[in-house]
Amino acid sequence: MPDNPLNDELHETMSRFKAATNATPIELPEIKKPGKVLVVFDQSNQDEFTAAVGAQVCRWYGATGVLTLPKPGMDVESRRQHLEAMQAKMEGANCEIAPIQDDEDPADRIIDAMNAAKAEFIVMDAPWGEDITKLGRDSVGSTAERVLARATIPVLFTREPQPDVTALFNNPLVKLHVRQQEAPKSLATAFSLCGARSSFHVLFVVDAAAMAEAMALLGHEVDKSKLTDAALVADAQAAAGSLVAAAQHWAADNSANLDVEFKIGSDPDVTARHANDGQHLLVIPCPADRNSSAYSRALTVLRLSSVPVLMV
């Protein structure tokens, strides 16, 4: 047995639901450490926290932080002074300031800066506090949404400023969906970013409403007998067997702490509440299909979260 076994209930069911699926073990992809991290500022109430998070990522990966501030109407000198002030706060991180760009569209400029720097990771904010109250429930701000829709690399969004950045990275929560193709990469990215020093929490949220929606979209008759709590958890455990085993093997090989939990409820609400209450760094898959309901739910999780959210 590894030093950090799964909780007893899940451990007891592992062999049963792995056998039920007859699934082959999932091999987690190898995650290349980024050489450049694009750190985006906007003169908001989150800039200092964004600097702290960006510095943490750069120090851990040994990457260079490329700092940019795409804000329309800002004069060159004010921009330079603000970026230099943020650079000074990124203590211990190697940083450079990106060339100044035309700022008519901040989202376009962020993507341009990403491409110019050949960045492999982005740290930026999504509106929080007074800024978020100006937006509707389904929005996290047009710049954040448009960057996420176009980025092909992980994007770590800062939210409410937290006093201890290191503690967040030592306490990651990886929210997965068993049938989401991005799940293995999300798990591997969390392991790469946080390392064996951290205590990992893996969460599967079983959402009856989402399951019924999926049945209907597939043209299946909605069978309520398959939507009971017991049936939903059993199905999720069965489908998650190989993914959970891969996570547990990594934890055992690296002497890392890992726990796995299945929860019933509304996916965005349960995920965000669990992350906020536990003061976790939240890691979630970002569906490739930007028109899917799963992508919409991921955006809602981002909006409801007060902790940083890494979208993979």
Residue, then its C-alpha position, 0 to 999 in steps of 0.5 A: m500500500p502507498d503511504n497516502p492511500l485513497n479514502d477507505e470507501l473509494h479504495e474498496t470500490m476501486s477494483r469493482f468499478k475498474a473491472a466493470t469498465n474493463a478500461t485500460p490504464i490512462e497514461l498521463p501526458e508529459i507536461k513540458k515546463p514553459g520557458k516563457v510565462l505571459v503575465v498580464f496586468d490591467q491596473s485593476n485591484q488584482d494586479e499585485f496579486t497577479a504579480a505574486v501568482g506570476a512570480q510563483v509560476c515563474r520561480w517554480y518552472g524556472a521560466t521568464g515572465v513576460l509582462t504586458l499591460p494592454k489597456p486602451g488609452m494609456d500613455v507610454e510612460s504610465r504603462r512603463q512605470h506600472l510594469e516596472a512597479m509590478q516587475a519589482k514585486m515579482e521578487g526572485a523571478n526572471c522578468e522582461i517587459a513586452p514591447i508596447q502594442d496598439d491597445e484598441d482590443p486588449a484580448d487581441r493584444i494579449i494573444d499577439a503578446m503570447n505569440a510574439a513571446k512564444a509563451e506557453f502559459i498565461v497568468m491574468d486576472a478575471p474581474w473581481g470585487e466591484d468590477i465583477t458586479k458590473l457583469g451578468r451572472d454568465s460573464v467573467g469579462s469579455t477580455a478574459e472570455r475571448v483570451l480563453a476562447r483563443a488561447t491554446i495554452p493553460v491560462l491561470f486566472t487570478r481572482e480575489p487577492q489572497p494573503d498566502v500564494t504559496a499556500l494556494f499552490n500547496n493545496p490544489l483542487v483538480k476538478l475532473h469529469v470522467r468522460q472529458q478528454e482534457a481530464p488527463k492533461s489537466l491532472a498532469t498539468a496540476f502535478s507539474l505546476c504544484g509538484a510533490r510538495s503539495s496535497f492534491h485533492v481530486l474532485f468529481v462532481v456528479d450532476a443529475a441535471a447535466m446527465a439528463e441533458a446529455m441523455a437528451l442530446l444523445g437522443h436517449e430517453v431520460d431514464k430516471s432510475k439512472l439519475t438517483d444519487a447511488a446510480l450516478v455515483a456508481d456510474a461515475q466511479a466506474a468511469a473514473g477508475s483508470l483516471v483515479a488509478a493514474a493519479q494515485h500511481w503518480a502520488a505513490d511514485n512521488s510520495a505526494n498526498l492525494d485524496v479523491e472525492f465524489k460529490i452530488g450536486s450542481d457542477p459549477d456551484v459545488t466545485a466553486r464552493h469546495a474550492n473557495d471554502g478550502q482555499h484551493l488553487l482550482v484546476i479545471p479542464c477547458p473543453a475544446d468545444r467552446n460552444s458546448s455546455a461543458y465550456s459554459r459550466a467551466l466559465t460559470v465555475l470561474r465566475l463563482s470562484s474567489v480563488p485562482v483558477l487554472m483552465v487547462 
